[in-house]
Amino acid sequence: MGHTQLHFTKTRWQFRYNHGGILRQKRRGRKARPLSTKAPIHLVLKTDIRSLCRGLRSPLGFYLINYIIKTYARRFFVKVEQVSINHDHVHLLVRFSRRSLGQHFLRVVTGQIAQQFKNNGFLAAAKSVTDTPATKPRKSAKLWKYRPFTRVIQGWKPYLIVRNYIQLNIKEASGQIKYKPRRLRGLSLAEWQILWT
């Protein structure tokens, strides 16, 4: 009984502030996305690595993603505090001025990145057993593996953890800090000093 109640409480909390990603595979994850105009939001865009011919950190891919994020952040009045573009995913720390503008930002940014990657040959052709050679044009594979994951950050300490985590992703992607399974907890004193330099 106690175990069931603990699990239920944990599940409720999981969907209270989080949405998207693998949570969409659960029934409660299909409800309205929790967003906030007061609290910062951690946004994660995860690609299907099998669909990519080139990683997100290739020179053109890196430029396109940065350009699209900056362009639509201005258009939809979104404050972008941090961006980390990794090989197969993107982390953002953002603040929305209005819920509707935040929803537009999510939809347009993910759509534009997918469209630009398709137009610039970043996506592999989708494999299909029904295709016959030279009879049908092969469709491009889908870029995104999941719907955008968002987490409304509640409190100062969780905010600092997310900021450090995104900064760690930036340093790992650039090769300044080596990836470790324990992530922030596994950093040495020297690595902590590198983190924000």
C-alpha positions in Angstrom: 0.0 0.0 0.0 2.7 2.4 1.0 4.8 1.5 -2.0 1.9 2.1 -4.4 1.2 5.5 -2.8 4.8 6.5 -3.1 4.9 5.4 -6.8 1.6 7.4 -7.4 3.1 10.5 -5.8 6.2 10.2 -7.9 4.2 9.8 -11.1 2.1 12.8 -10.3 5.1 15.0 -9.7 6.8 13.7 -12.9 3.9 15.0 -15.0 3.3 18.1 -13.0 6.3 20.0 -14.4 7.7 17.8 -17.1 6.3 17.0 -20.6 7.5 15.4 -23.8 10.3 13.1 -24.5 9.7 9.5 -23.4 6.9 10.8 -21.1 4.6 11.0 -24.2 4.6 7.2 -24.3 2.4 7.3 -21.1 -1.2 8.2 -20.9 -0.7 11.2 -18.6 2.1 12.5 -20.8 -0.4 13.3 -23.6 -2.1 16.0 -21.6 -1.4 19.8 -22.0 2.2 20.8 -21.8 2.9 22.6 -18.5 4.6 25.9 -19.2 5.3 29.0 -17.1 5.8 32.7 -17.7 7.5 33.1 -14.3 9.8 30.1 -14.0 12.6 29.2 -16.4 12.2 26.2 -18.6 14.7 23.5 -19.5 14.1 22.4 -23.1 15.6 19.3 -24.7 15.4 18.5 -28.4 16.5 14.9 -29.1 17.2 13.7 -32.6 17.1 10.1 -34.0 20.8 9.6 -34.5 20.1 6.9 -37.2 18.4 9.6 -39.4 21.4 11.9 -39.4 24.1 11.9 -42.1 26.0 14.6 -40.2 25.8 15.5 -36.5 24.3 18.7 -35.1 27.7 20.1 -34.4 28.9 20.1 -38.0 29.7 23.7 -39.0 26.5 24.1 -41.1 24.3 22.3 -38.6 25.7 24.3 -35.7 25.1 27.6 -37.6 21.6 26.7 -38.7 20.4 25.7 -35.2 21.9 28.8 -33.6 20.4 31.1 -36.3 16.9 29.5 -36.1 16.9 29.7 -32.3 18.0 33.4 -32.2 15.6 34.4 -35.0 12.5 32.9 -33.5 13.4 33.8 -29.9 13.3 37.5 -31.1 10.0 36.9 -33.0 8.2 35.2 -30.1 9.8 37.2 -27.2 11.6 34.3 -25.7 14.6 34.9 -23.5 17.3 32.3 -24.2 19.7 32.0 -21.3 21.7 29.0 -22.4 22.1 26.8 -25.5 24.1 23.6 -25.8 24.3 22.0 -29.2 25.5 18.4 -28.8 26.1 15.7 -31.4 22.5 14.4 -31.3 20.5 16.7 -29.0 20.1 20.3 -28.0 19.6 21.8 -24.5 18.1 25.2 -23.9 17.3 27.2 -20.8 14.6 29.6 -21.8 12.0 32.0 -20.4 8.6 32.6 -22.1 6.8 35.9 -21.9 3.4 34.2 -22.8 2.3 30.6 -22.9 1.0 30.9 -26.4 4.2 32.4 -27.7 6.2 29.7 -26.0 4.1 27.0 -27.7 4.7 28.8 -31.1 8.4 28.9 -30.4 8.6 25.2 -29.7 6.6 24.3 -32.8 8.3 26.7 -35.2 11.9 26.1 -34.0 11.6 22.3 -34.2 9.8 22.5 -37.6 12.4 24.9 -39.1 15.4 22.9 -37.9 13.9 19.8 -39.4 13.1 21.6 -42.7 16.5 23.1 -43.0 18.2 19.8 -42.2 16.2 18.1 -44.9 16.9 20.8 -47.4 20.6 20.7 -46.7 21.0 16.9 -47.0 21.5 16.2 -43.3 18.8 13.4 -43.2 19.3 9.9 -44.5 16.7 8.4 -46.8 14.0 6.4 -44.9 14.4 2.7 -45.4 11.3 0.8 -46.7 11.0 -2.8 -47.8 8.2 -1.9 -50.2 10.3 0.5 -52.3 11.4 -0.7 -55.6 14.6 0.6 -57.1 14.2 3.8 -59.2 10.4 3.8 -59.0 9.7 6.0 -56.0 11.6 8.9 -54.6 12.9 7.9 -51.1 11.4 10.0 -48.3 13.8 11.5 -45.8 13.8 10.0 -42.3 12.4 12.0 -39.4 14.8 14.2 -37.6 13.3 14.2 -34.1 13.2 11.0 -32.0 10.7 12.4 -29.5 8.5 15.5 -29.0 10.4 18.4 -27.3 11.0 17.7 -23.6 10.3 20.6 -21.3 10.7 20.9 -17.5 9.4 23.9 -15.6 12.2 24.6 -13.1 10.9 25.3 -9.6 13.3 26.9 -7.1 16.8 28.3 -7.0 18.7 25.1 -6.4 17.2 23.2 -9.3 17.8 26.2 -11.5 21.5 26.2 -10.6 21.7 22.4 -11.2 20.2 22.8 -14.7 22.5 25.8 -15.5 25.6 23.7 -14.5 24.3 20.7 -16.4 23.8 22.6 -19.6 27.2 24.3 -19.2 28.7 20.8 -18.7 27.1 19.7 -22.0 28.7 22.7 -23.7 32.2 21.9 -22.3 31.8 18.2 -23.1 30.7 18.9 -26.7 33.7 21.2 -27.2 36.1 18.6 -25.7 37.2 20.7 -22.7 35.7 18.2 -20.2 35.6 14.5 -20.8 32.2 12.8 -20.5 31.7 10.9 -17.2 28.7 8.7 -16.3 28.2 10.6 -13.0 28.1 13.9 -14.8 28.2 16.8 -12.3 28.9 14.6 -9.3 31.9 13.1 -11.0 33.6 16.4 -11.8 37.0 17.0 -10.2 37.9 20.4 -8.7 39.9 21.3 -11.8 36.9 20.5 -14.0 34.6 22.6 -11.9 37.0 25.5 -12.5 36.9 24.9 -16.2 33.1 24.7 -16.2 32.5 28.4 -16.2 35.7 29.7 -17.7 
